[in-house]
Amino acid sequence: MAQFDTIITGGTIATASDTFDADVAIRDGKIVALGHDLGAAERVIDAKGKLVLPGGIEAHCHIAQESATGGMTSDDYRSGSISAAFGGNSSFVPFAAQHRGMSVTETLDLYDSRAEGASVIDYGYHLIVADPTEKALQDELPAAFARGVTSFKVFMTYDLMKIDDSQFLDILSVARSHGALTMVHAENSGIIKWISDRLIAGGHTAPRYHAISHPAAAEAEAINRAITLARFVDAPLLIVHVSTPEGAGLVAGARLEGAKIFGETCPQYLFLTKEDLDRPGMDGAKFMCSPPLRDTATQDALWRHVQAGTFSVVSSDHAPYRFDETGKLANGPEATFKQIANGMPGIAARLPLLFSEGVNGGRITLNQFVALSATNAARIYGMHPRKGTIAIGSDADIAIWDPSETRRISVENQHDNMDYSPFEGREVTGWPVTVLSRGEAVIENGALVAEPGRGRFIHRERPDFTGYPGTQTPELDPAWNFGAEIN
């Protein structure tokens, strides 16, 4: 009888800290040995000339999710997870979106029903909180945490989703008391509305004006305010999809001062520009996302922040709306930029783009790539060391990469339910050829071999924020305010 279920031989292993040649032995879905001449296995995977990396963790994607206005993303948990796996991911954490009038429990039950029997990789949820009632704050958010949902997302813009500063403080405080992480879409709603109204009144309605209506100042003001609120109650906070040098600088400054502040950017801000919004006809609508695409100078600045460690994660913000009447063109071919669904696909393109331009392009090391693609997300979102690393005792979530394979990104090789890719035709070098999830092959030699429904819900734990001293606000210190305690 074989000692192991699977052994991966001959490859170069890379973690967030180390690179070394070794074989990986897997039994019962776990990594049980690292070394050479490990013994016999029922199955041997030859990884000679390839990289053996932790499977990617896609921690920002919108799957089977309605917008506040009722539009449904084109990918469900089946197609979305398959696309993620083809992109080198072995798990993902989409959003479970509460809308006003819905309870938190109702929201999570709904997404459980959508994910059940569908995903080919393991999954969790970030809970979007749009209706922070007293019941939600006192009972339902703690219950969500106990359920293994340890991250909450809020919006500072969008009329049907945004919360005010007082509600933001409530959610931050609840998250802090339970060890959860709050995420925020940070843009100043007033600035966006003010300039959008003037653009539309002047007849400037084409997709290109979307970028003008979401100026860098709107992001910078909101990030500054979000950081201030989080530091006031000493709560951990992750700023999602940072798109400007000003915003990145605020994140870097807060981290330097010891605040529990984390940043994320996305491939679209590193590879695309607002010029893509100015394509003929309505083609620019394909490139509409919020915050919007910026310019090449911004790309250079954001890459420097990637290199310097400002961003803990690079995520796709996969928000797939087809370029037809079910998605981008739901309000007709003459819709204004305010009436066009925001978001673009990219869940399968994220890691090949980051590897090609980052590692093979000499911008980041292989170990930085592993940190940005998997390990940091596992740590921040309460999955480490179960996920996000190659270590004895960890889940055998592994992506085997051919670092020299060259491909052109196309809608066909993204394997999602989309009719376009914003990165169509872009050549990348480095491609994930085999992906294992808990030791089971999901993608093998570039083909899907797993059945929908094998993915399991990830009950996430309290994230570890060791190393961030945080802040102390005198007014909230019982010793300063004569023994009163404000929660």
Buried (B, 14 or more C-beta within 10 A) or exposed (E): EEBBBBBBBBBBBBBBEEEEEBBBBBBEBBBBBBEEEBEEBEEBBEBEEBBBBBBBBBBBBBBBBEBBEEBBBBBBBBBBBBBBBBBBBBBBBBBBBBBEEBBBBEBBEBBEEBBEEBBBBBBBBBBBBBBBBEEBBEBBBBEBBEBBBBBBBBBBBBEEBBBEEEBBBBBBBBBBBBBBBBBBBBBBBEBBBEBBEEBBEEEBBBBBBBBBBBBBBBBBBBBBBBBEBBBBBBBBBBBBBBBBBBBBBBBBBBBEEEBBBBBBBBBBBBBBBBBBBBBEEBBBBBBBBBBBBBEEEBBEBBBEBBBEBBBBBBBBBBBBBBBEEBBBBBBEEEBBBBBBBBBBBBBBBBBBBBBBBBBBEEBBBBBBBBBBBBBBBBBBBBBBBBBBBBEEEBBBBBBBBBBEBEBEBEBEBBBBBBBBBBBBEBEBBBBBBBBBBBBBBBBBEBEBBBEBBBBBBBBBBEBEBEEBEBBEEEEBEEEEEEEEEEE
